[in-house]
Amino acid sequence: ILSSVAMAALRVALDPVLGDATPFITFFVAVAVTAWLGGLWPGLLATAVSAILASEVVFEPRLAFEIPNSQQATGLALFGIAGALFSLI
């Protein structure tokens, strides 16, 4: 959970530079490091927490608990699949 929160803070700090171009870039680091150090279940938890945080702090409108379009929903689903595979490996 801490790695996901830290990467969310980093992603928000990088928002002026990155914009909407790479919404999950820092969250992949959180999932990979957590899965490497903790294994499958911590990696899956980091994936879920990162997906929630990404949808709330990166996508517009922020803190709205919604995914506004199909592109963002597809990106979120692919992030979940990649995070699950990171965790499994």
Buried (B, 14 or more C-beta within 10 A) or exposed (E): BEBBEBBBEBBBEEBEEBEEEBBBBBBBBBBBBBBEEBEEEBBBBBBBBBBBBBBBBBBEEEEEEEBEEEEBEEBBEEBBEBBBEBBEE
